[in-house]
């Protein structure tokens, strides 16, 4: 088979092949670019492997380009990278590898193109395209990767237990590829992941989380989570999610399986948005249900307070998973803590005060919160879904009306603590906090408008009740 290249790629690849020939380094495009081109997927990242020095090839090739691009060299790894015509090319010399049991970092030796293909994680990633003038575009496929692409099959080039024991991150990569591409894992490959799962413990958390983030970004991330669960990798990297699986029954009453509910909510969220942090809200929104589960006679199963406990779990989880401890974590924490609030408002007569409080607490994230609440509806009964959707739509209309009138999104108090101290000659004290809080409550309850003068007059009234007098 010959691979079709675009009019933009062809002159780059032909020049690269000529450069490699002049150096005596047979060169190939290998891995993801070849795979994705055959699948019709767009890709700009191109891996070049040559039988020789990848760094020398990159530097010689760069000198033939106009303008000459900067070559970034990683001597420790024997690799180099440059960008040209919107493409990012990474160069490496062909190599063969051997591993120690306690590390995924291999002992590396120079090798042939066959050696390099042997060390690849999956057959579909071992495909190589020749850049030599004599057979330009020819795909070299020693392991049946082309057929596996047609079958939608993920299989390791060599014995899977060796492949995963050597580099356990390949287990996460396999599940990630299955999720992204909609492929299935070969039975022997799937079994080997389960058999070698304990080896994941030698992989850094950063590497694991990178793969998990890519699974989260897929069109249907539940595929990855189901495979992680089936292979029991999830039990090692995210045991709290595993704890949600299963249904307990008492007196003939059972609760929903919160693990599978979470996977459905995750897919619903993914269908609605590419916002990966809102997808993390989906994964974590019910995470505290196993800890708050109670059976109450006459009521059935309850999970009171799971949203508050779940919100407290978020920072610990982000820290452990090496996820960013910045506004992204606070966003997830806030929405996990608030995810029940709109639900409760759809079940009762909605007061303006309740809507104001929701707006005040959600702030600029109110739209994401409402979107998530729609995704969190997973009843098997269509009439229930329709009723909840209608109630949620009414809530959205009320939010829009009150927001337009009261401007509570990203609300800032019209009266600051500094103004209170200046007006009454106070230093920081509990009285200042009490006045500020009273103004906030009055605005949220609708007793006064969200305006400076109304708030100022209320401040004077409240201070008088506390026997405070303005100075001057």
VOPAGU-2260 file (C-alpha; in pm, 1 decimal, decimal comma):
REM VOPAGU-2260
SITE   aa  ch    i         X         Y         Z
SITE  UNK   A    0       0,0       0,0       0,0
SITE  UNK   A    1     111,8     356,6     -72,7
SITE  UNK   A    2       3,0     639,3     151,4
SITE  UNK   A    3    -152,0     948,6      -3,8
SITE  UNK   A    4       9,6    1274,5     106,2
SITE  UNK   A    5    -118,0    1628,2      54,4
SITE  UNK   A    6      31,2    1887,8    -177,9
SITE  UNK   A    7     167,8    2069,1     129,7
SITE  UNK   A    8     325,0    1755,4     276,2
SITE  UNK   A    9     476,9    1611,5     -41,0
SITE  UNK   A   10     758,6    1868,3     -98,0
SITE  UNK   A   11     847,0    1852,4     273,0
SITE  UNK   A   12     860,1    1472,2     274,2
SITE  UNK   A   13    1050,1    1453,7     -56,2
SITE  UNK   A   14    1310,2    1703,9      67,6
SITE  UNK   A   15    1335,9    1509,0     390,9
SITE  UNK   A   16    1387,1    1184,9     199,3
SITE  UNK   A   17    1658,0    1343,1     -16,9
SITE  UNK   A   18    1835,0    1478,8     292,1
SITE  UNK   A   19    1822,7    1136,4     455,8
SITE  UNK   A   20    1960,0     971,3     140,1
SITE  UNK   A   21    2250,8    1218,1     125,8
SITE  UNK   A   22    2335,4    1130,1     488,5
SITE  UNK   A   23    2293,3     757,4     428,2
SITE  UNK   A   24    2010,6     746,1     684,7
SITE  UNK   A   25    1700,9     561,9     551,9
SITE  UNK   A   26    1406,6     762,7     693,7
SITE  UNK   A   27    1040,7     688,5     758,0
SITE  UNK   A   28     728,2     858,9     887,1
SITE  UNK   A   29     603,4     629,4    1161,6
SITE  UNK   A   30     318,5     586,0    1405,2
SITE  UNK   A   31      27,7     822,1    1458,2
SITE  UNK   A   32      54,0    1019,4    1133,1
SITE  UNK   A   33      37,7     703,9     921,7
SITE  UNK   A   34    -244,4     560,2    1131,9
SITE  UNK   A   35    -451,8     878,0    1127,0
SITE  UNK   A   36    -401,5     942,4     756,1
SITE  UNK   A   37    -539,6     595,4     676,7
SITE  UNK   A   38    -831,5     656,8     914,7
SITE  UNK   A   39    -899,4     998,6     759,9
SITE  UNK   A   40    -817,8    1182,6    1082,8
SITE  UNK   A   41    -639,0    1517,3    1073,1
SITE  UNK   A   42    -294,4    1532,9    1232,5
SITE  UNK   A   43     -11,8    1785,7    1229,9
SITE  UNK   A   44     232,6    1595,8    1455,2
SITE  UNK   A   45     471,8    1384,6    1249,6
SITE  UNK   A   46     724,3    1136,9    1392,0
SITE  UNK   A   47    1029,1    1068,2    1175,2
SITE  UNK   A   48    1252,6     769,3    1246,5
SITE  UNK   A   49    1580,1     715,8    1062,3
SITE  UNK   A   50    1843,7     444,6    1068,3
SITE  UNK   A   51    2109,1     681,6    1198,3
SITE  UNK   A   52    2114,3    1001,7    1405,3
SITE  UNK   A   53    1775,9    1171,0    1431,3
SITE  UNK   A   54    1942,3    1489,2    1555,6
SITE  UNK   A   55    2183,4    1502,7    1260,4
SITE  UNK   A   56    1896,4    1448,5    1016,1
SITE  UNK   A   57    1688,4    1724,9    1174,2
SITE  UNK   A   58    1974,0    1973,8    1163,3
SITE  UNK   A   59    2067,8    1891,5     802,0
SITE  UNK   A   60    1702,6    1907,1     692,1
SITE  UNK   A   61    1644,2    2243,1     863,4
SITE  UNK   A   62    1929,9    2402,9     667,5
SITE  UNK   A   63    1749,9    2318,5     342,3
SITE  UNK   A   64    1427,7    2495,6     442,8
SITE  UNK   A   65    1341,5    2860,1     380,5
SITE  UNK   A   66    1316,4    3020,1     626,0
SITE  UNK   A   67    1544,2    2799,1     834,5
SITE  UNK   A   68    1341,2    2681,8    1136,0
SITE  UNK   A   69    1478,1    2652,5    1486,5
SITE  UNK   A   70    1576,5    2296,8    1577,3
SITE  UNK   A   71    1509,8    2202,0    1938,0
SITE  UNK   A   72    1747,3    1923,8    2042,9
SITE  UNK   A   73    1697,7    1681,6    2332,2
SITE  UNK   A   74    2042,8    1522,2    2352,0
SITE  UNK   A   75    1952,0    1310,0    2652,1
SITE  UNK   A   76    1682,4    1132,9    2448,7
SITE  UNK   A   77    1855,5    1153,5    2111,1
SITE  UNK   A   78    1562,0    1342,1    1961,0
SITE  UNK   A   79    1506,5    1673,6    1785,6
SITE  UNK   A   80    1200,8    1874,0    1686,7
SITE  UNK   A   81    1123,9    2152,1    1438,4
SITE  UNK   A   82     816,7    2320,9    1294,5
SITE  UNK   A   83     755,4    2404,4     929,1
SITE  UNK   A   84     445,9    2476,8     716,6
SITE  UNK   A   85     215,5    2428,2    1015,7
SITE  UNK   A   86     358,2    2082,2    1085,1
SITE  UNK   A   87     555,9    1969,9    1388,1
SITE  UNK   A   88     822,4    1711,8    1303,7
SITE  UNK   A   89     999,4    1506,7    1569,8
SITE  UNK   A   90    1312,5    1312,1    1472,1
SITE  UNK   A   91    1466,6    1007,9    1636,9
SITE  UNK   A   92    1709,2     737,2    1536,6
SITE  UNK   A   93    1579,4     380,9    1504,9
SITE  UNK   A   94    1646,7     189,5    1823,8
SITE  UNK   A   95    1588,3    -128,4    2013,8
SITE  UNK   A   96    1509,6    -133,9    2381,6
SITE  UNK   A   97    1541,1    -357,8    2687,1
SITE  UNK   A   98    1377,5    -297,2    3023,9
SITE  UNK   A   99    1439,8    -357,9    3394,6
SITE  UNK   A  100    1151,4    -481,1    3607,0
SITE  UNK   A  101    1150,5    -171,6    3831,2
SITE  UNK   A  102    1143,2      94,6    3560,9
SITE  UNK   A  103     972,7     188,6    3234,3
SITE  UNK   A  104    1292,4     364,9    3122,2
SITE  UNK   A  105    1463,7     133,0    2875,4
SITE  UNK   A  106    1824,3      62,5    2793,8
SITE  UNK   A  107    1849,5     190,2    2436,5
SITE  UNK   A  108    2073,2      77,3    2151,5
SITE  UNK   A  109    2088,0     181,2    1787,2
SITE  UNK   A  110    1870,6     -46,2    1576,9
SITE  UNK   A  111    1703,0    -112,0    1243,9
SITE  UNK   A  112    1359,3       1,7    1131,6
SITE  UNK   A  113    1238,9    -348,4    1224,6
SITE  UNK   A  114    1379,9    -308,2    1577,3
SITE  UNK   A  115    1200,1      24,7    1607,5
SITE  UNK   A  116     868,9    -119,0    1493,6
SITE  UNK   A  117     906,4    -406,8    1741,0
SITE  UNK   A  118     917,7    -163,0    2033,4
SITE  UNK   A  119     592,3      13,1    1938,2
SITE  UNK   A  120     289,5     -23,0    2165,1
SITE  UNK   A  121      25,8    -136,7    1912,2
SITE  UNK   A  122      33,1    -273,4    1559,6
SITE  UNK   A  123    -158,7      26,6    1425,9
SITE  UNK   A  124     115,8     250,7    1567,4
SITE  UNK   A  125     396,4      41,9    1416,6
SITE  UNK   A  126     304,3     136,3    1060,4
SITE  UNK   A  127     582,2     322,1     878,1
SITE  UNK   A  128     589,4     510,7     547,0
SITE  UNK   A  129     911,0     514,3     347,4
SITE  UNK   A  130    1056,4     852,7     245,6
SITE  UNK   A  131    1314,0     700,7       8,2
SITE  UNK   A  132    1279,0     809,6    -354,0
SITE  UNK   A  133    1272,5     448,8    -476,4
SITE  UNK   A  134     961,3     349,5    -279,9
SITE  UNK   A  135     824,5     682,7    -153,7
SITE  UNK   A  136     492,8     645,9      28,4
SITE  UNK   A  137     509,9     267,4      66,9
SITE  UNK   A  138     367,5     151,7     399,7
SITE  UNK   A  139     578,9     -99,9     590,0
SITE  UNK   A  140     350,7    -319,6     798,1
SITE  UNK   A  141     523,7    -612,7     971,8
SITE  UNK   A  142     243,4    -691,0    1219,7
SITE  UNK   A  143     -82,5    -666,8    1024,3
SITE  UNK   A  144    -159,0    -314,8    1142,3
SITE  UNK   A  145    -342,2    -227,3     818,7
SITE  UNK   A  146    -582,2    -517,3     867,3
SITE  UNK   A  147    -627,0    -425,2    1232,8
SITE  UNK   A  148    -719,3     -70,3    1129,1
SITE  UNK   A  149    -991,2    -215,5     905,4
SITE  UNK   A  150   -1112,3    -436,8    1190,3
SITE  UNK   A  151   -1099,9    -156,9    1449,1
SITE  UNK   A  152    -870,1    -375,6    1659,5
SITE  UNK   A  153    -596,2    -286,0    1907,4
SITE  UNK   A  154    -327,4    -550,9    1941,4
SITE  UNK   A  155      33,0    -539,4    2059,0
SITE  UNK   A  156     311,5    -619,9    1808,6
SITE  UNK   A  157     478,4    -862,8    2049,9
SITE  UNK   A  158     346,0   -1077,7    2336,0
SITE  UNK   A  159     117,3    -837,2    2529,3
SITE  UNK   A  160     233,3    -932,4    2879,4
SITE  UNK   A  161     589,9    -839,5    2781,3
SITE  UNK   A  162     474,5    -519,7    2609,8
SITE  UNK   A  163     282,4    -399,6    2917,1
SITE  UNK   A  164     531,1    -522,7    3174,5
SITE  UNK   A  165     810,8    -339,3    2991,8
SITE  UNK   A  166     617,4     -11,8    2979,3
SITE  UNK   A  167     295,4     -17,8    3185,1
SITE  UNK   A  168     187,9     323,3    3053,6
SITE  UNK   A  169      99,9     137,1    2733,6
SITE  UNK   A  170    -199,4      -7,9    2920,8
SITE  UNK   A  171    -340,6     341,7    2970,1
SITE  UNK   A  172    -253,1     432,9    2610,1
SITE  UNK   A  173    -436,9     126,0    2479,5
SITE  UNK   A  174    -751,3     220,9    2668,7
SITE  UNK   A  175    -714,0     578,5    2551,7
SITE  UNK   A  176    -684,9     471,1    2185,4
SITE  UNK   A  177    -986,6     243,9    2223,3
SITE  UNK   A  178   -1182,6     541,8    2358,6
SITE  UNK   A  179   -1066,1     795,5    2101,9
SITE  UNK   A  180   -1092,1     569,1    1796,6
SITE  UNK   A  181   -1386,9     354,9    1901,3
SITE  UNK   A  182   -1168,1      43,9    1859,0
SITE  UNK   A  183   -1186,2    -276,4    2059,5
SITE  UNK   A  184    -894,5    -431,9    2243,5
SITE  UNK   A  185    -788,1    -779,4    2129,9
SITE  UNK   A  186    -888,7   -1043,1    2390,4
SITE  UNK   A  187    -530,6   -1138,2    2469,0
SITE  UNK   A  188    -432,7    -771,7    2493,8
SITE  UNK   A  189    -725,7    -696,7    2726,1
SITE  UNK   A  190    -641,1    -993,3    2948,7
SITE  UNK   A  191    -276,6    -887,2    2964,2
SITE  UNK   A  192    -377,4    -540,0    3085,4
SITE  UNK   A  193    -570,5    -698,6    3369,7
SITE  UNK   A  194    -286,1    -939,7    3446,6
SITE  UNK   A  195     -23,7    -662,7    3444,9
SITE  UNK   A  196    -237,4    -395,1    3616,1
SITE  UNK   A  197     -20,4    -378,9    3930,9
SITE  UNK   A  198     269,1    -261,5    3712,0
SITE  UNK   A  199      88,9      73,6    3676,1
SITE  UNK   A  200     229,4     157,8    4020,7
SITE  UNK   A  201     572,7     231,0    3871,5
SITE  UNK   A  202     424,4     500,2    3643,8
SITE  UNK   A  203     426,7     860,4    3763,0
SITE  UNK   A  204      91,7    1016,9    3846,1
SITE  UNK   A  205     153,3    1291,2    3589,3
SITE  UNK   A  206     177,1    1033,2    3307,8
SITE  UNK   A  207    -136,1     851,4    3422,4
SITE  UNK   A  208    -331,2    1174,3    3450,4
SITE  UNK   A  209    -222,4    1286,3    3102,3
SITE  UNK   A  210    -378,4     969,9    2956,9
SITE  UNK   A  211    -687,6    1009,2    3175,0
SITE  UNK   A  212    -731,2    1365,7    3051,1
SITE  UNK   A  213    -718,6    1240,3    2690,6
SITE  UNK   A  214    -984,1     980,6    2773,7
SITE  UNK   A  215   -1194,1    1257,9    2930,3
SITE  UNK   A  216   -1164,4    1464,9    2611,6
SITE  UNK   A  217   -1298,1    1186,9    2385,9
SITE  UNK   A  218   -1645,1    1196,2    2231,2
SITE  UNK   A  219   -1762,9     910,8    2455,0
SITE  UNK   A  220   -1533,6     900,1    2760,4
SITE  UNK   A  221   -1739,8     628,9    2932,5
SITE  UNK   A  222   -1574,5     374,3    2698,3
SITE  UNK   A  223   -1241,3     441,6    2867,2
SITE  UNK   A  224   -1381,3     433,4    3219,3
SITE  UNK   A  225   -1559,9     104,5    3150,4
SITE  UNK   A  226   -1235,5     -49,8    3020,5
SITE  UNK   A  227   -1042,2      86,8    3319,1
SITE  UNK   A  228   -1303,8     -72,8    3544,4
SITE  UNK   A  229   -1309,1    -406,0    3359,1
SITE  UNK   A  230    -928,9    -437,2    3370,0
SITE  UNK   A  231    -924,6    -320,4    3734,8
SITE  UNK   A  232    -681,7     -39,8    3655,6
SITE  UNK   A  233    -948,1     195,9    3787,3
SITE  UNK   A  234    -934,7      19,2    4123,2
SITE  UNK   A  235    -570,6     127,5    4151,6
SITE  UNK   A  236    -585,3     480,9    4011,7
SITE  UNK   A  237    -933,7     596,0    4118,9
SITE  UNK   A  238   -1076,3     364,6    4388,7
SITE  UNK   A  239   -1338,9     618,6    4502,4
SITE  UNK   A  240   -1515,7     587,4    4167,4
SITE  UNK   A  241   -1509,9     207,7    4188,2
SITE  UNK   A  242   -1672,0     231,4    4533,4
SITE  UNK   A  243   -1981,2     377,4    4365,1
SITE  UNK   A  244   -2048,5      59,2    4168,4
SITE  UNK   A  245   -2324,5    -176,2    4279,3
SITE  UNK   A  246   -2677,1    -162,7    4419,5
SITE  UNK   A  247   -2772,9    -235,8    4779,4
SITE  UNK   A  248   -3127,4    -346,1    4862,7
SITE  UNK   A  249   -3327,4    -336,4    5183,1
SITE  UNK   A  250   -3693,2    -423,3    5223,3
SITE  UNK   A  251   -3718,0    -456,5    4847,1
SITE  UNK   A  252   -3585,5    -105,0    4787,9
SITE  UNK   A  253   -3267,6     -41,1    4594,4
SITE  UNK   A  254   -3087,7     274,6    4486,4
SITE  UNK   A  255   -2945,9     340,4    4139,1
SITE  UNK   A  256   -2597,6     215,5    4052,7
SITE  UNK   A  257   -2413,4     542,5    4100,0
SITE  UNK   A  258   -2108,3     426,8    3902,1
SITE  UNK   A  259   -2307,1     364,2    3584,6
SITE  UNK   A  260   -2517,0     673,2    3648,6
SITE  UNK   A  261   -2194,0     873,9    3661,4
SITE  UNK   A  262   -2074,1     727,3    3330,4
SITE  UNK   A  263   -2402,7     820,2    3165,0
SITE  UNK   A  264   -2386,8    1173,7    3308,2
SITE  UNK   A  265   -2028,5    1200,8    3181,0
SITE  UNK   A  266   -2135,5    1104,2    2828,3
SITE  UNK   A  267   -2434,4    1339,9    2846,6
SITE  UNK   A  268   -2200,3    1622,0    2947,4
SITE  UNK   A  269   -1955,1    1531,5    2671,1
SITE  UNK   A  270   -2240,6    1545,8    2418,5
SITE  UNK   A  271   -2321,0    1899,3    2535,0
SITE  UNK   A  272   -1976,1    2056,1    2576,5
SITE  UNK   A  273   -1602,7    2019,0    2513,2
SITE  UNK   A  274   -1534,8    2181,6    2852,6
SITE  UNK   A  275   -1318,0    1913,4    3014,2
SITE  UNK   A  276   -1354,6    2067,3    3361,9
SITE  UNK   A  277   -1732,2    2038,9    3342,5
SITE  UNK   A  278   -1673,9    1674,9    3245,8
SITE  UNK   A  279   -1473,6    1640,8    3568,0
SITE  UNK   A  280   -1776,8    1781,8    3750,3
SITE  UNK   A  281   -1972,7    1494,2    3596,4
SITE  UNK   A  282   -1721,4    1236,7    3722,0
SITE  UNK   A  283   -1705,1    1383,8    4072,0
SITE  UNK   A  284   -2056,9    1514,3    4135,3
SITE  UNK   A  285   -2176,6    1202,9    4322,3
SITE  UNK   A  286   -1836,4    1084,2    4447,2
SITE  UNK   A  287   -1938,9    1115,0    4813,4
SITE  UNK   A  288   -2256,8     909,1    4781,3
SITE  UNK   A  289   -2095,3     588,5    4916,7
SITE  UNK   A  290   -1991,0     782,7    5229,5
SITE  UNK   A  291   -2333,6     941,6    5283,6
SITE  UNK   A  292   -2557,6     648,0    5191,6
SITE  UNK   A  293   -2821,2     573,0    5455,2
SITE  UNK   A  294   -3136,9     364,9    5460,7
SITE  UNK   A  295   -3421,4     539,4    5640,7
SITE  UNK   A  296   -3743,5     352,4    5716,5
SITE  UNK   A  297   -4029,9     510,7    5530,2
SITE  UNK   A  298   -3796,9     713,7    5308,5
SITE  UNK   A  299   -3571,4     456,9    5147,5
SITE  UNK   A  300   -3211,7     534,5    5051,0
SITE  UNK   A  301   -3076,4     882,9    5115,1
SITE  UNK   A  302   -2748,6    1056,1    5034,0
SITE  UNK   A  303   -2789,3    1374,3    5237,8
SITE  UNK   A  304   -2495,7    1611,3    5218,4
SITE  UNK   A  305   -2312,7    1422,5    4944,7
SITE  UNK   A  306   -2267,7    1741,9    4741,9
SITE  UNK   A  307   -2095,1    1927,3    5029,1
SITE  UNK   A  308   -1874,7    1628,8    5114,9
SITE  UNK   A  309   -1797,3    1581,1    4746,0
SITE  UNK   A  310   -1691,2    1945,5    4715,3
SITE  UNK   A  311   -1448,8    1898,5    5006,1
SITE  UNK   A  312   -1305,3    1593,4    4828,4
SITE  UNK   A  313   -1224,6    1782,9    4507,6
SITE  UNK   A  314    -903,9    1962,2    4623,9
SITE  UNK   A  315    -762,6    1639,3    4769,8
SITE  UNK   A  316    -838,9    1455,9    4446,5
SITE  UNK   A  317    -688,1    1724,5    4223,1
SITE  UNK   A  318    -373,8    1732,3    4436,9
SITE  UNK   A  319    -336,8    1353,5    4424,5
SITE  UNK   A  320    -399,2    1337,9    4050,1
SITE  UNK   A  321    -158,0    1627,3    3981,3
SITE  UNK   A  322    -439,1    1827,0    3822,4
SITE  UNK   A  323    -410,7    2208,5    3836,4
SITE  UNK   A  324    -473,6    2355,1    4181,3
SITE  UNK   A  325    -594,3    2689,2    4041,7
SITE  UNK   A  326    -923,7    2835,2    3923,8
SITE  UNK   A  327    -999,2    2510,3    3737,6
SITE  UNK   A  328   -1005,1    2314,3    4063,6
SITE  UNK   A  329   -1217,1    2586,0    4230,0
SITE  UNK   A  330   -1458,6    2575,3    3935,4
SITE  UNK   A  331   -1504,2    2198,8    3970,6
SITE  UNK   A  332   -1532,9    2225,6    4348,9
SITE  UNK   A  333   -1797,5    2497,3    4325,9
SITE  UNK   A  334   -2015,7    2315,0    4073,6
SITE  UNK   A  335   -1989,8    1982,2    4258,5
SITE  UNK   A  336   -2107,2    2165,7    4571,6
SITE  UNK   A  337   -2393,5    2338,0    4389,0
SITE  UNK   A  338   -2515,0    2064,1    4156,1
SITE  UNK   A  339   -2819,8    1977,7    4369,6
SITE  UNK   A  340   -2941,2    2336,3    4408,1
SITE  UNK   A  341   -3107,1    2382,4    4067,1
SITE  UNK   A  342   -3257,0    2033,4    4101,9
SITE  UNK   A  343   -3424,5    2129,1    4429,4
SITE  UNK   A  344   -3553,9    2451,9    4272,9
SITE  UNK   A  345   -3727,3    2255,6    3997,7
SITE  UNK   A  346   -3915,5    2053,8    4258,8
SITE  UNK   A  347   -4070,2    2344,6    4447,8
SITE  UNK   A  348   -4227,4    2683,9    4395,4
SITE  UNK   A  349   -3935,7    2900,8    4293,3
SITE  UNK   A  350   -3896,9    3220,7    4492,2
SITE  UNK   A  351   -3701,9    3519,9    4367,6
SITE  UNK   A  352   -3485,3    3499,2    4679,4
SITE  UNK   A  353   -3387,8    3138,6    4603,7
SITE  UNK   A  354   -3294,6    3229,8    4247,1
SITE  UNK   A  355   -3093,8    3531,7    4367,3
SITE  UNK   A  356   -2897,3    3309,6    4605,7
SITE  UNK   A  357   -2824,6    3061,0    4328,6
SITE  UNK   A  358   -2704,9    3342,1    4102,4
SITE  UNK   A  359   -2494,5    3487,3    4381,0
SITE  UNK   A  360   -2323,5    3155,3    4460,0
SITE  UNK   A  361   -2278,0    3030,0    4102,7
SITE  UNK   A  362   -2172,0    3367,6    3961,8
SITE  UNK   A  363   -2032,6    3351,2    3609,1
SITE  UNK   A  364   -2063,1    2970,1    3612,0
SITE  UNK   A  365   -2443,6    2966,3    3637,0
SITE  UNK   A  366   -2488,2    2867,9    3270,0
SITE  UNK   A  367   -2246,7    2575,2    3306,4
SITE  UNK   A  368   -2425,8    2466,7    3623,5
SITE  UNK   A  369   -2764,2    2463,5    3450,3
SITE  UNK   A  370   -2618,0    2279,1    3150,2
SITE  UNK   A  371   -2473,4    2017,5    3383,4
SITE  UNK   A  372   -2803,3    1973,4    3564,3
SITE  UNK   A  373   -2960,6    1886,3    3230,9
SITE  UNK   A  374   -2690,3    1624,1    3174,8
SITE  UNK   A  375   -2748,2    1483,7    3525,5
SITE  UNK   A  376   -3097,5    1366,1    3433,9
SITE  UNK   A  377   -3075,4     992,7    3356,6
SITE  UNK   A  378   -3416,6     842,9    3428,4
SITE  UNK   A  379   -3526,7     541,9    3222,0
SITE  UNK   A  380   -3873,6     698,0    3197,7
SITE  UNK   A  381   -3911,3     950,8    2918,3
SITE  UNK   A  382   -4197,0    1130,5    3093,3
SITE  UNK   A  383   -3968,7    1201,9    3388,3
SITE  UNK   A  384   -3696,6    1334,3    3158,3
SITE  UNK   A  385   -3948,9    1556,6    2979,3
SITE  UNK   A  386   -4092,9    1690,2    3305,6
SITE  UNK   A  387   -3748,6    1769,7    3446,8
SITE  UNK   A  388   -3639,3    1936,5    3121,6
SITE  UNK   A  389   -3951,8    2156,6    3125,3
SITE  UNK   A  390   -3894,5    2252,6    3490,0
SITE  UNK   A  391   -3529,3    2330,4    3418,2
SITE  UNK   A  392   -3633,1    2548,2    3124,8
SITE  UNK   A  393   -3867,6    2744,2    3353,3
SITE  UNK   A  394   -3583,3    2790,3    3600,7
SITE  UNK   A  395   -3358,0    2921,6    3321,3
SITE  UNK   A  396   -3625,4    3174,8    3227,5
SITE  UNK   A  397   -3656,0    3291,4    3589,8
SITE  UNK   A  398   -3278,2    3320,1    3617,1
SITE  UNK   A  399   -3265,8    3532,2    3301,2
SITE  UNK   A  400   -3542,9    3762,6    3427,4
SITE  UNK   A  401   -3391,1    3814,2    3772,6
SITE  UNK   A  402   -3038,4    3848,5    3635,6
SITE  UNK   A  403   -3152,5    4122,0    3397,2
SITE  UNK   A  404   -3324,5    4304,7    3681,0
SITE  UNK   A  405   -3086,0    4253,5    3972,0
SITE  UNK   A  406   -2744,9    4202,9    3805,3
SITE  UNK   A  407   -2627,0    3938,9    4052,4
SITE  UNK   A  408   -2391,0    3747,3    3826,1
SITE  UNK   A  409   -2033,6    3820,1    3944,0
SITE  UNK   A  410   -2196,9    4018,0    4222,5
SITE  UNK   A  411   -1984,5    4260,2    4420,4
SITE  UNK   A  412   -2130,8    4427,4    4732,0
SITE  UNK   A  413   -2226,8    4787,9    4658,6
SITE  UNK   A  414   -2088,6    4875,7    5002,9
SITE  UNK   A  415   -1733,9    4765,6    5083,3
SITE  UNK   A  416   -1586,7    4686,5    5422,1
SITE  UNK   A  417   -1349,7    4980,3    5377,4
SITE  UNK   A  418   -1643,1    5221,0    5333,0
SITE  UNK   A  419   -1812,0    5084,8    5646,3
SITE  UNK   A  420   -1493,0    5134,8    5851,5
SITE  UNK   A  421   -1441,8    5482,4    5709,0
SITE  UNK   A  422   -1803,8    5586,5    5770,2
SITE  UNK   A  423   -1811,9    5475,2    6133,9
SITE  UNK   A  424   -1447,3    5515,5    6229,3
SITE  UNK   A  425   -1399,6    5142,0    6283,6
SITE  UNK   A  426   -1102,9    4909,0    6253,2
SITE  UNK   A  427   -1154,1    4552,7    6121,0
SITE  UNK   A  428   -1402,0    4391,4    6363,6
SITE  UNK   A  429   -1707,2    4167,4    6377,3
SITE  UNK   A  430   -1942,8    4467,7    6346,5
SITE  UNK   A  431   -1805,7    4543,7    5999,3
SITE  UNK   A  432   -1867,6    4184,2    5889,4
SITE  UNK   A  433   -2216,0    4188,8    6039,9
SITE  UNK   A  434   -2314,8    4502,1    5846,9
SITE  UNK   A  435   -2171,6    4366,9    5519,4
SITE  UNK   A  436   -2356,1    4038,0    5563,7
SITE  UNK   A  437   -2682,3    4216,7    5651,3
SITE  UNK   A  438   -2658,5    4421,4    5329,7
SITE  UNK   A  439   -2594,4    4106,2    5126,3
SITE  UNK   A  440   -2889,7    3924,5    5284,1
SITE  UNK   A  441   -3120,2    4221,9    5230,2
SITE  UNK   A  442   -3030,8    4231,7    4860,4
SITE  UNK   A  443   -3069,2    3855,5    4814,8
SITE  UNK   A  444   -3405,2    3853,8    4994,0
SITE  UNK   A  445   -3523,7    4143,0    4780,3
SITE  UNK   A  446   -3568,7    4379,8    5074,3
SITE  UNK   A  447   -3352,2    4640,3    4901,3
SITE  UNK   A  448   -3235,9    4684,8    4542,8
SITE  UNK   A  449   -2883,7    4596,9    4434,6
SITE  UNK   A  450   -2779,9    4963,1    4415,1
SITE  UNK   A  451   -2537,6    5185,5    4603,1
SITE  UNK   A  452   -2784,5    5435,1    4752,9
SITE  UNK   A  453   -3028,2    5169,2    4873,8
SITE  UNK   A  454   -2742,1    4974,3    5027,5
SITE  UNK   A  455   -2592,4    5288,3    5184,8
SITE  UNK   A  456   -2923,9    5383,9    5346,5
SITE  UNK   A  457   -2963,8    5027,4    5474,3
SITE  UNK   A  458   -2610,4    5040,5    5616,6
SITE  UNK   A  459   -2696,9    5353,1    5816,6
SITE  UNK   A  460   -3014,0    5189,4    5948,1
SITE  UNK   A  461   -2834,3    4869,2    6045,0
SITE  UNK   A  462   -2552,7    5060,9    6214,2
SITE  UNK   A  463   -2805,0    5261,2    6415,4
SITE  UNK   A  464   -2955,4    4935,4    6545,0
SITE  UNK   A  465   -2605,4    4838,5    6656,8
SITE  UNK   A  466   -2564,5    5178,9    6825,3
SITE  UNK   A  467   -2298,5    5293,0    6580,1
SITE  UNK   A  468   -2289,0    5656,1    6463,6
SITE  UNK   A  469   -2124,6    5799,1    6150,3
SITE  UNK   A  470   -1821,8    6014,3    6217,0
SITE  UNK   A  471   -1783,6    6369,9    6094,8
